[in-house]
Amino acid sequence: MSHGVGLADILREHGQPYLDTHALSVVQDKAWRAIVACRTQSLGGHIECCDRCGTLRYCYHSCRNRHCPQCQTRAKEAWLVARRRELLPVPYFHLVFTLPHALNRLVGYDAHMLYKLLFSAVADTLNAFAANSSWLGGTPSFTLVLHTWKQDLGKHIHIHALCAGGALTTGGKWVSAKRGFLFPVKALSAVYRGKFMDALDAVRKPGNLRYDAARDDASWHTLIAALRRHDWVVYAKQPLGGPAQVLEYLGRYTHRVAISNERILGIDGNHVRFRMRDSANGNRKKVMRLEAGEFIGRFMQHMLPSGFRCIRHYGLLGSAHKAANLAAARAALEAPAPDPIVVESVEAFMRRVTGIEWLNCPHCGEGELRVVKAIPPHMPRAPPREPP
C-alpha cells in the first residue's frame, strides 16, 4: 500500500495498461502528458540556496493544464481577486441546472456542441425570468460554471449558477428579490427544459450531431419523448450573505477538476482508494475503491473540449459593457466603487495560502532562499514507433 499519492502517480504506475487498450483524444493526450510532467524535472525549474546555511531547494515548474489537480490554487486565487471587485452588496443565490443522464452518450460524441447549448439554455432561462416584471423586470448579474462529474467520477453534467439577488431596470433602478428566493425552481425547470430541447432540435435538423441515434428518426424521437416526459432538475440552495461568503462559494466551484489529490487515499495493488460524499445517504463521507484502469477511464471522460470556456459571465457581467453596467448598479444601490486590484507577488501568495514564510530556509529557519541556478526542461523522447 502506498500513501500520499496523487493523480500523476496513478497515471505513471498504472497508465500503460490503459494506454495499451484505449486511444486518447488530442485533449486527453495533452492533459495526460502535462499531469505526469507537472512539477518534475521534465518541465525545468530552478535551484534555491539558503544564504545562511547553504541548504538547497529544487523547485520545478507547474504544467498549468486546467485538468491538473496541482495547478488550480493560484489560478483560482487570482480569478477570485478579480471577482471580488464585481460583487454587489446584495444577497446571492446558488442554483444548479442538471442535464439528464440520458444525454450522456450524446455528449460523448458532441461535447462542444452540447455544452454550448447547455450554457445558452441556462443563461436564456435566467435572463427571461429576470426580465419578467412578475419577478424582477431588469437585467440580472450571474456567473455560470460547468461541472461534468459526480463524487465517484461518474458522468454528471451540471451548471452552477451564482446569481445576484436582484436586477437593474432600464431606468437605472435596482429591484431586489423579495420572496426569500430568486425564482421558483419548478418553473425554471420547465423553461430550461424547453429552451434546451428546442435548441437541440435546431442543431439536429441540419445534421450537425455525430451521435448515431441523432441520425435515425425513430431512435431520436424515442430519446426526445423520454426527455420531455420527465422534469429536469434545477436545485436552489439557501441565499448567500455578504461578499466573503459569496467568494468562498465561488472558490469551491471554480477551477476544480474531477478529483483533487487530497481525496486520493492510496493505491492497494491494482486499485485506487479515494474519499467521496455519498449523496444517496445524506452526503456522508465514504471510501470508494476502483480498479486503476476504471479510475483512469472515469477521470479521462471529464476532459473539456480544447479552448472551451467552462466559466462564463452574463447580464451585467457581460464583457461588452461590464464596467458601465456595474457602475450603474452600484449607483442604484448607493454602494462605493471597489478597491483597485492589487497584484500579489508569488511570495505574498505563498505566505498567505500556506501560512509560512515561503522564502525562509526550512532547515535553519534564519536564512533566505535565493535562486542560484536554472534547471533546463528535460522531456524524455518518445520511443520510435514501429513501422506499419
C-alpha positions as CSV (number, residue, x, y, z in Angstrom):
1,M,0.0,0.0,0.0
2,S,1.3,3.5,-0.8
3,H,0.3,6.8,0.9
4,G,0.4,10.4,-0.2
5,V,-0.1,9.5,-3.9
6,G,-1.7,11.8,-6.4
7,L,-3.2,11.6,-9.8
8,A,0.2,11.8,-11.5
9,D,1.5,8.8,-9.6
10,I,-1.6,6.7,-10.6
11,L,-1.0,7.6,-14.3
12,R,2.7,6.8,-14.0
13,E,2.3,3.5,-12.2
14,H,-0.9,2.2,-13.9
15,G,-1.2,4.2,-17.1
16,Q,0.5,1.9,-19.6
17,P,-2.1,-0.9,-19.5
18,Y,-4.8,1.8,-20.0
19,L,-2.9,3.3,-22.9
20,D,-2.4,-0.1,-24.5
21,T,-6.2,-0.6,-24.7
22,H,-7.6,3.0,-25.1
23,A,-7.0,5.6,-27.8
24,L,-6.7,9.1,-26.3
25,S,-8.1,12.2,-27.9
26,V,-5.7,15.2,-28.5
27,V,-7.0,16.9,-25.4
28,Q,-6.7,13.8,-23.3
29,D,-3.2,13.1,-24.5
30,K,-2.1,16.7,-23.8
31,A,-3.6,16.6,-20.3
32,W,-2.1,13.2,-19.5
33,R,1.4,14.4,-20.5
34,A,1.1,17.6,-18.6
35,I,-0.2,16.0,-15.4
36,V,2.6,13.4,-15.4
37,A,5.3,16.1,-16.0
38,C,3.9,18.7,-13.6
39,R,6.5,19.8,-11.0
40,T,9.1,17.4,-12.2
41,Q,12.4,17.9,-14.0
42,S,10.6,17.4,-17.3
43,L,9.4,21.0,-17.2
44,G,12.5,22.5,-15.7
45,G,12.7,24.9,-12.8
46,H,15.4,26.4,-10.6
47,I,17.6,25.7,-7.6
48,E,17.4,27.9,-4.5
49,C,20.2,28.1,-1.9
50,C,20.0,29.4,1.7
51,D,22.2,32.4,2.2
52,R,22.9,31.4,5.8
53,C,23.4,27.6,5.9
54,G,23.7,26.6,2.2
55,T,20.7,24.3,2.1
56,L,19.4,23.7,-1.4
57,R,15.8,23.5,-2.6
58,Y,14.8,22.3,-6.0
59,C,11.7,23.9,-7.4
60,Y,10.1,22.6,-10.6
61,H,7.6,24.4,-12.9
62,S,3.9,23.6,-12.9
63,C,2.2,22.4,-16.1
64,R,-0.7,24.9,-15.8
65,N,-3.0,22.5,-17.5
66,R,-6.6,23.1,-16.4
67,H,-7.2,19.4,-15.7
68,C,-4.2,19.1,-13.4
69,P,-5.1,19.0,-9.7
70,Q,-1.8,20.6,-8.7
71,C,-2.2,23.7,-10.8
72,Q,-5.5,25.2,-9.8
73,T,-4.9,27.1,-6.5
74,R,-3.0,30.1,-7.7
75,A,-5.3,30.4,-10.8
76,K,-8.3,30.3,-8.6
77,E,-6.9,32.9,-6.2
78,A,-6.1,35.3,-9.0
79,W,-9.6,34.8,-10.5
80,L,-11.3,35.4,-7.2
81,V,-9.4,38.7,-6.7
82,A,-10.9,40.0,-10.0
83,R,-14.4,38.7,-9.0
84,R,-14.2,40.5,-5.7
85,R,-14.4,43.8,-7.5
86,E,-17.5,42.7,-9.4
87,L,-19.6,41.6,-6.4
88,L,-22.6,43.8,-5.5
89,P,-23.7,44.4,-1.9
90,V,-26.8,42.2,-2.2
91,P,-27.6,38.6,-1.3
92,Y,-26.6,36.0,-3.8
93,F,-28.3,32.8,-4.9
94,H,-26.8,29.5,-5.9
95,L,-28.8,27.4,-8.5
96,V,-27.8,24.1,-10.1
97,F,-29.1,23.1,-13.5
98,T,-28.6,19.4,-14.3
99,L,-28.5,17.8,-17.8
100,P,-30.4,14.4,-17.8
101,H,-28.1,11.4,-17.8
102,A,-30.0,10.1,-20.9
103,L,-28.0,12.7,-22.9
104,N,-24.6,11.5,-21.6
105,R,-23.9,9.3,-24.7
106,L,-24.8,12.2,-27.0
107,V,-22.4,14.4,-25.1
108,G,-19.7,11.8,-25.6
109,Y,-19.9,12.4,-29.3
110,D,-20.7,16.1,-29.5
111,A,-19.4,17.6,-26.2
112,H,-18.6,21.0,-27.5
113,M,-22.0,21.4,-29.1
114,L,-23.9,20.1,-26.1
115,Y,-22.0,22.1,-23.5
116,K,-22.6,25.2,-25.7
117,L,-26.3,24.5,-25.8
118,L,-26.4,23.9,-22.1
119,F,-24.8,27.3,-21.3
120,S,-27.2,29.0,-23.7
121,A,-30.3,27.3,-22.3
122,V,-29.4,28.1,-18.7
123,A,-28.5,31.7,-19.5
124,D,-31.6,32.3,-21.6
125,T,-33.7,30.9,-18.8
126,L,-32.3,33.1,-16.1
127,N,-32.4,36.2,-18.3
128,A,-36.0,35.5,-19.2
129,F,-37.1,35.2,-15.6
130,A,-35.1,38.3,-14.6
131,A,-36.7,40.4,-17.4
132,N,-40.2,39.3,-16.4
133,S,-41.8,42.1,-14.3
134,S,-43.5,39.5,-12.2
135,W,-40.1,38.6,-10.8
136,L,-37.6,41.4,-11.3
137,G,-38.1,43.3,-14.5
138,G,-34.5,44.1,-15.3
139,T,-31.0,42.8,-16.3
140,P,-29.5,40.3,-13.9
141,S,-25.9,39.6,-12.9
142,F,-24.8,36.0,-12.8
143,T,-21.9,33.6,-13.4
144,L,-22.1,30.0,-14.7
145,V,-19.7,27.2,-14.0
146,L,-19.8,23.9,-15.8
147,H,-19.0,20.6,-14.0
148,T,-19.3,17.2,-15.5
149,W,-18.7,14.8,-12.7
150,K,-20.1,13.1,-9.6
151,Q,-18.1,12.3,-6.5
152,D,-17.5,8.8,-7.8
153,L,-16.1,10.3,-11.0
154,G,-19.2,9.2,-13.0
155,K,-20.7,11.4,-15.6
156,H,-23.0,14.1,-14.1
157,I,-23.2,17.2,-16.3
158,H,-24.5,20.3,-14.5
159,I,-24.0,24.0,-14.3
160,H,-23.6,26.0,-11.1
161,A,-25.2,29.5,-11.3
162,L,-24.3,32.2,-8.8
163,C,-26.8,35.0,-9.2
164,A,-27.1,38.4,-7.6
165,G,-30.4,38.8,-5.8
166,G,-31.9,41.4,-8.0
167,A,-31.7,43.2,-11.4
168,L,-31.1,46.6,-12.8
169,T,-34.0,48.2,-14.7
170,T,-33.7,50.2,-17.9
171,G,-34.4,53.3,-15.8
172,G,-31.4,52.6,-13.6
173,K,-33.2,51.3,-10.6
174,W,-32.2,48.2,-8.6
175,V,-35.0,45.8,-8.0
176,S,-34.3,43.2,-5.2
177,A,-35.7,39.7,-4.9
178,K,-38.3,39.9,-2.2
179,R,-39.7,36.4,-1.8
180,G,-36.8,34.8,0.0
181,F,-35.9,33.0,-3.2
182,L,-34.9,34.2,-6.6
183,F,-37.1,32.3,-9.0
184,P,-39.4,29.2,-8.5
185,V,-37.4,26.1,-9.3
186,K,-40.3,24.2,-10.9
187,A,-41.0,27.0,-13.3
188,L,-37.3,27.3,-14.0
189,S,-37.1,23.6,-14.7
190,A,-39.9,23.7,-17.3
191,V,-38.5,26.7,-19.1
192,Y,-34.9,25.4,-19.0
193,R,-36.0,22.0,-20.5
194,G,-38.0,23.7,-23.2
195,K,-35.2,26.0,-24.3
196,F,-32.6,23.2,-24.3
197,M,-34.8,20.8,-26.3
198,D,-35.7,23.5,-28.8
199,A,-32.0,24.3,-29.3
200,L,-31.1,20.6,-29.6
201,D,-33.7,20.0,-32.2
202,A,-32.5,23.1,-34.2
203,V,-28.9,21.7,-34.4
204,R,-30.1,18.1,-35.1
205,K,-32.2,19.0,-38.2
206,P,-29.3,20.1,-40.4
207,G,-27.3,17.0,-39.4
208,N,-24.8,18.8,-37.1
209,L,-24.8,15.9,-34.5
210,R,-22.5,13.0,-34.9
211,Y,-24.3,10.7,-32.5
212,D,-25.8,7.7,-34.4
213,A,-29.2,7.9,-32.6
214,A,-29.5,11.5,-33.9
215,R,-29.3,10.3,-37.5
216,D,-32.2,7.8,-37.1
217,D,-35.6,9.3,-36.8
218,A,-37.2,6.5,-34.7
219,S,-34.3,6.4,-32.2
220,W,-34.2,10.2,-31.9
221,H,-38.0,10.5,-31.3
222,T,-37.8,7.9,-28.6
223,L,-35.0,9.8,-26.9
224,I,-36.8,13.1,-27.2
225,A,-40.1,11.7,-25.9
226,A,-38.3,10.3,-22.8
227,L,-36.6,13.6,-22.1
228,R,-39.8,15.6,-22.4
229,R,-41.7,13.2,-20.1
230,H,-39.5,14.0,-17.0
231,D,-38.8,17.1,-15.1
232,W,-35.3,18.4,-15.4
233,V,-33.6,19.1,-12.1
234,V,-33.0,22.6,-11.0
235,Y,-31.8,22.9,-7.4
236,A,-31.8,26.1,-5.4
237,K,-29.6,26.5,-2.3
238,Q,-30.1,28.9,0.5
239,P,-29.3,32.5,-0.4
240,L,-25.8,33.6,0.5
241,G,-24.9,36.6,2.6
242,G,-22.0,39.0,2.2
243,P,-19.1,39.1,-0.2
244,A,-16.9,36.9,1.9
245,Q,-19.4,34.0,1.8
246,V,-20.0,34.5,-1.9
247,L,-16.3,34.4,-2.6
248,E,-16.0,31.2,-0.5
249,Y,-18.7,29.6,-2.6
250,L,-17.1,30.7,-5.9
251,G,-13.8,29.2,-4.7
252,R,-15.5,25.9,-4.1
253,Y,-16.9,25.6,-7.6
254,T,-14.4,27.3,-10.0
255,H,-11.0,26.0,-11.1
256,R,-11.9,22.5,-10.0
257,V,-11.0,19.2,-11.6
258,A,-12.9,15.9,-11.3
259,I,-10.8,14.8,-8.4
260,S,-8.3,16.5,-6.2
261,N,-5.1,14.9,-4.9
262,E,-6.4,15.4,-1.3
263,R,-9.3,13.0,-2.0
264,I,-6.9,10.2,-3.2
265,L,-6.0,8.0,-0.2
266,G,-3.7,5.5,-1.8
267,I,-3.1,2.6,-4.1
268,D,-3.7,-1.0,-3.0
269,G,-2.1,-3.3,-5.6
270,N,-4.1,-2.5,-8.7
271,H,-6.8,-0.5,-7.0
272,V,-7.2,3.2,-6.1
273,R,-8.9,4.3,-2.9
274,F,-10.4,7.8,-2.6
275,R,-12.8,9.7,-0.5
276,M,-16.3,10.7,-1.7
277,R,-19.6,12.1,-0.4
278,D,-22.5,9.7,-0.8
279,S,-25.4,11.9,-1.9
280,A,-27.8,9.0,-1.6
281,N,-27.1,8.8,2.2
282,G,-27.1,12.4,3.3
283,N,-23.7,13.3,1.8
284,R,-22.0,11.0,4.3
285,K,-18.3,10.5,3.6
286,K,-17.2,7.1,2.4
287,V,-14.2,5.4,0.8
288,M,-14.5,4.1,-2.7
289,R,-12.2,1.6,-4.3
290,L,-11.8,1.3,-8.0
291,E,-9.6,-0.8,-10.3
292,A,-6.9,1.6,-11.6
293,G,-7.9,1.3,-15.2
294,E,-11.5,2.1,-14.3
295,F,-10.4,5.0,-12.2
296,I,-8.3,6.4,-15.0
297,G,-11.1,5.9,-17.5
298,R,-13.6,7.8,-15.3
299,F,-11.2,10.7,-14.9
300,M,-10.3,10.9,-18.6
301,Q,-14.0,11.3,-19.6
302,H,-14.1,14.7,-17.9
303,M,-11.6,16.4,-20.3
304,L,-13.2,19.6,-21.7
305,P,-13.0,20.3,-25.4
306,S,-10.0,22.4,-26.4
307,G,-10.5,26.1,-25.8
308,F,-13.9,25.6,-24.3
309,R,-14.6,28.2,-21.5
310,C,-16.2,26.4,-18.5
311,I,-16.8,29.7,-16.6
312,R,-18.9,32.4,-18.2
313,H,-20.5,35.7,-17.1
314,Y,-23.8,37.1,-18.2
315,G,-26.1,40.1,-17.8
316,L,-24.4,43.0,-16.1
317,L,-21.2,40.9,-16.1
318,G,-21.2,40.5,-19.9
319,S,-17.8,41.6,-21.2
320,A,-19.2,44.3,-23.7
321,H,-20.4,46.8,-21.1
322,K,-19.4,45.3,-17.8
323,A,-17.7,48.3,-16.2
324,A,-20.6,50.7,-17.1
325,N,-23.3,48.2,-16.0
326,L,-21.6,47.5,-12.6
327,A,-21.1,51.2,-12.1
328,A,-24.8,51.8,-12.7
329,A,-25.8,49.0,-10.4
330,R,-23.6,50.4,-7.6
331,A,-25.1,53.9,-8.1
332,A,-28.6,52.4,-7.8
333,L,-27.5,50.6,-4.6
334,E,-25.6,53.7,-3.3
335,A,-22.5,51.4,-3.0
336,P,-18.9,52.7,-3.2
337,A,-16.6,51.8,-6.1
338,P,-14.5,48.7,-5.5
339,D,-10.9,49.0,-4.4
340,P,-8.3,48.7,-7.3
341,I,-6.8,45.4,-8.0
342,V,-3.6,44.8,-6.1
343,V,-1.3,42.4,-7.9
344,E,0.0,39.9,-5.3
345,S,3.6,38.6,-5.5
346,V,4.3,34.9,-5.6
347,E,6.0,35.2,-2.2
348,A,3.0,37.0,-0.6
349,F,0.6,34.5,-2.1
350,M,2.5,31.5,-0.8
351,R,2.8,33.2,2.6
352,R,-1.0,33.7,2.7
353,V,-2.0,30.3,1.4
354,T,0.5,28.1,3.2
355,G,0.8,30.2,6.4
356,I,4.6,30.1,6.2
357,E,7.4,32.4,5.1
358,W,8.0,30.8,1.7
359,L,11.5,32.2,1.2
360,N,12.7,31.3,4.7
361,C,15.0,28.4,4.9
362,P,13.2,25.3,6.2
363,H,16.4,23.9,7.6
364,C,17.9,26.7,9.7
365,G,14.9,29.0,9.9
366,E,17.0,32.1,9.7
367,G,18.4,32.3,6.2
368,E,16.6,33.3,3.0
369,L,16.4,31.1,-0.1
370,R,17.8,32.7,-3.3
371,V,17.8,31.4,-6.8
372,V,21.3,30.2,-7.8
373,K,20.7,28.1,-10.9
374,A,18.1,27.4,-13.6
375,I,17.1,23.8,-14.3
376,P,16.5,23.3,-18.0
377,P,13.5,21.2,-19.1
378,H,14.3,17.6,-19.7
379,M,11.4,15.9,-21.6
380,P,12.3,12.3,-22.4
381,R,11.9,11.4,-26.0
382,A,9.1,9.2,-27.0
383,P,10.3,5.7,-28.2
384,P,10.3,5.4,-32.0
385,R,7.2,3.8,-33.5
386,E,7.3,0.5,-35.3
387,P,6.7,0.9,-39.0
388,P,3.3,-0.3,-40.1
